Amino acid sequence: MSGRKALGDFLRSRRHRLDPVVLGLSGTRRRRTPGLRREEVAERAGISCEWYVKLEQGRNVSASAETMAALARALVLDDDETAHLRKLAVWNSAEAFDSETVPDIVAAIVRSLPEPAYVTGLRWDVLTWNAAADELFGFTTMAKSNRNILLYMLTTLEARALFDSHWEQEAERMVALFRMTYDQRAGDPAFEELVSSLNAASDEFRDWWRSHHVASPSAGTKTMHLSGQGGAAYVYASFQANDDPALKLALYTRRNSPA
């Protein structure tokens, strides 16, 4: 799927989720599919239906910032979705993905930290970690090809046990976060291979992926259940590395009691 097709897929998914009754567009004409019709979105955005159809079809047509803003309003997008739409509208093909290398100094700093810390790349592969993160997530026990946050979260019993009743909420949040990155690399063999593996291994992933939800990273609290210790709350945040913006440092600090 090219970047233009990613834009079309995103527009279509947002159109299908809208309720025409809520928007005062029910009418008397029978609808065969959920959501708004293409012509209704085009009318709400003040653009031609023919041009909007080309966007959904992934055709190579240009779109101004003003038009994207009008479509965001017409599709009732939130801030994260609007930002994602803008990025997709200016999509440019990128070089094929190649796994990142963590600078030695960055790796040394991560290993020296007392609380859980690890570094991931653009595809969410885990590239380096410290002892505390290993104790929490078991990175060293994973095969290198499976050392990926999404594969860990969506395909292992260990992740389900660790997050317990919070697993579904956290896993769905991760899929929405990754979707923001994936749509910028749609068609890249490395990303398609990862999505194919997740689709084959996880029913939940297939459902969440089809919904095309997107979200932006934010700090917060995760409750995890450690063996023999019960629930423990960790405050977490992530940071981009100056050496390579594709590298993301995840840090966790344990609270005294679960959230």
C-alpha positions in Angstrom: 0.0 0.0 0.0 1.5 3.3 -1.1 1.4 6.5 1.0 -1.4 7.8 -1.2 -3.4 4.6 -0.6 -2.8 5.1 3.1 -4.4 8.5 2.9 -7.4 7.1 1.0 -7.8 4.3 3.5 -7.7 6.7 6.4 -10.3 9.0 4.8 -12.5 6.1 4.1 -12.3 4.7 7.7 -13.2 8.1 9.1 -16.1 8.5 6.7 -17.5 5.1 7.6 -17.5 5.8 11.3 -19.7 8.9 11.1 -23.4 8.7 12.0 -25.5 10.6 9.4 -28.4 10.9 11.8 -26.2 12.7 14.4 -25.0 15.0 11.6 -28.5 15.6 10.3 -28.0 13.8 7.1 -30.2 10.8 7.5 -32.7 11.6 4.7 -34.9 8.9 3.1 -32.5 7.3 0.8 -31.4 3.8 2.0 -27.8 3.4 2.9 -26.0 0.2 1.9 -22.9 0.9 4.0 -22.3 2.6 7.4 -21.3 6.2 7.6 -21.5 9.1 5.2 -21.5 8.9 1.4 -18.6 10.4 -0.5 -20.7 13.2 -1.9 -21.8 14.1 1.6 -18.2 14.5 2.8 -17.3 16.5 -0.3 -20.3 18.8 0.3 -19.5 19.3 4.0 -15.9 20.1 3.0 -16.8 22.4 0.1 -14.9 20.4 -2.5 -16.0 18.5 -5.6 -17.1 14.9 -5.1 -14.9 13.8 -8.1 -11.8 15.2 -6.4 -12.7 13.6 -3.1 -13.2 10.2 -4.8 -9.7 10.5 -6.2 -8.3 11.1 -2.8 -10.0 8.0 -1.4 -8.8 6.0 -4.4 -5.2 6.9 -3.6 -4.7 8.8 -6.8 -1.8 11.1 -7.0 -3.6 14.4 -6.5 -2.3 17.4 -4.5 -4.2 18.9 -1.6 -3.7 22.3 0.0 -3.5 22.8 3.8 -6.8 24.6 3.6 -8.5 21.6 1.9 -7.1 19.2 4.5 -8.4 21.5 7.2 -11.9 21.5 5.6 -11.8 17.7 5.3 -10.8 17.4 9.0 -13.8 19.5 9.9 -16.1 17.5 7.6 -15.0 14.2 9.0 -15.1 15.5 12.6 -11.4 14.6 13.3 -9.8 15.1 16.7 -6.4 16.8 17.0 -4.4 13.5 16.6 -6.4 12.5 13.5 -6.1 16.0 12.0 -2.3 16.0 12.5 -2.1 12.5 10.9 -4.2 13.6 7.9 -1.9 16.5 7.3 1.2 14.3 7.4 -0.4 11.8 4.9 -1.3 14.7 2.6 2.3 15.6 2.2 3.6 12.0 2.1 6.8 11.4 0.2 8.4 8.1 -0.6 11.2 7.2 1.7 14.2 4.9 1.4 13.6 1.3 2.4 13.7 0.7 6.2 17.1 -0.4 7.6 17.4 -1.2 11.3 18.9 1.5 13.4 22.1 1.4 15.5 22.1 2.8 19.0 25.2 5.0 19.6 27.5 3.5 22.2 27.1 6.4 24.6 23.4 6.2 24.5 23.5 2.5 25.1 25.8 2.9 28.1 23.6 5.6 29.6 20.5 3.3 29.3 22.4 0.4 30.9 23.5 2.6 33.8 19.9 3.7 34.8 18.5 2.1 37.9 14.9 1.9 36.7 13.4 0.3 33.6 14.6 1.9 30.3 14.9 0.7 26.7 15.4 2.1 23.2 13.2 1.3 20.2 13.6 2.1 16.6 11.1 3.4 14.0 9.5 -0.1 13.6 9.3 -0.5 17.4 12.1 -3.1 17.5 13.8 -3.1 20.9 17.5 -2.2 20.3 19.0 -1.8 23.8 17.8 -2.0 27.4 18.9 -2.1 31.0 18.7 -4.8 33.6 15.6 -3.4 35.2 13.7 -3.4 31.9 14.9 -6.9 31.2 13.5 -8.0 34.6 10.2 -6.4 33.7 9.8 -7.5 30.1 12.3 -10.3 29.6 13.9 -8.9 26.4 17.0 -11.3 26.6 14.7 -14.3 26.5 13.2 -13.2 23.2 14.6 -14.2 19.8 16.1 -11.2 18.1 13.5 -11.4 15.3 10.7 -11.2 17.9 12.3 -8.5 20.0 9.6 -5.9 19.1 7.2 -4.1 21.4 4.2 -4.8 19.3 5.0 -8.5 18.8 5.6 -8.8 22.6 2.4 -7.0 23.5 0.1 -8.7 21.0 1.4 -12.2 20.7 2.8 -13.3 24.1 1.1 -14.7 27.2 3.8 -12.9 29.3 2.5 -9.5 28.2 -1.1 -10.4 29.0 -0.1 -11.6 32.4 2.0 -8.5 33.1 -0.7 -6.0 32.2 -3.6 -8.3 33.4 -6.9 -6.5 33.3 -5.2 -3.4 31.7 -3.9 -5.4 28.8 -6.6 -4.7 26.2 -6.6 -0.9 26.9 -2.8 -0.7 26.7 -2.5 -3.0 23.6 -5.2 -1.0 21.7 -3.4 2.2 22.6 -0.1 0.9 21.2 -1.7 -0.2 17.9 -3.2 3.4 17.5 0.3 4.8 18.2 2.0 2.5 15.7 -0.6 3.3 13.1 0.7 6.9 13.0 4.1 5.6 12.1 3.0 2.8 9.8 1.0 5.1 7.5 4.1 7.1 6.8 6.0 3.9 5.8 3.1 2.0 4.0 4.5 -0.3 1.4 7.9 -0.7 3.1 8.6 -4.5 3.2 9.8 -4.4 6.8 6.7 -2.7 8.0 4.4 -4.9 5.9 6.1 -8.0 7.3 5.5 -6.9 10.8 1.8 -6.1 10.2 1.4 -9.4 8.4 2.8 -11.3 11.4 0.6 -9.4 13.8 -2.5 -10.0 11.6 -1.8 -13.7 11.6 -1.2 -14.0 15.3 -3.7 -11.7 16.9 -7.5 -11.4 16.5 -7.5 -8.2 18.5 -4.9 -6.6 16.3 -6.9 -7.4 13.2 -9.9 -5.7 14.6 -8.1 -2.7 15.9 -6.0 -2.3 12.7 -9.2 -2.3 10.6 -10.6 0.5 12.7 -7.6 2.7 11.7 -7.5 4.6 15.1 -4.5 6.9 15.5 -3.0 8.5 18.6 0.0 10.6 19.6 2.5 9.5 22.3 2.0 10.9 25.8 3.3 10.3 29.3 1.2 8.4 31.7 0.9 5.6 34.2 0.8 1.8 33.5 -0.2 -0.8 36.1 1.7 -4.0 35.8 1.4 -7.2 37.7 4.8 -8.6 38.8 5.2 -12.2 39.7 4.6 -12.6 43.5 4.2 -8.9 44.0 0.7 -8.0 42.7 -0.1 -4.8 40.9 2.5 -2.0 40.6 2.1 1.4 39.0 4.8 2.8 36.8 5.0 6.4 35.5 6.4 6.3 32.0 7.5 8.8 29.3 9.3 8.5 26.0 11.9 10.8 24.4 13.5 11.1 20.9 17.3 10.8 20.7 19.3 13.7 19.3 21.6 11.3 17.5 18.7 9.8 15.5 15.1 11.0 15.7 14.0 7.4 14.9 15.4 6.2 18.2 13.0 6.5 21.1 14.0 6.1 24.8 11.3 4.8 27.1 11.7 5.4 30.8 9.7 3.9 33.7 9.6 4.9 37.4 7.8 2.8 39.9 5.3 4.4 42.2 4.7 3.2 45.8 1.2 1.9 45.0 -0.8 1.0 41.9 -3.0 3.6 40.1 
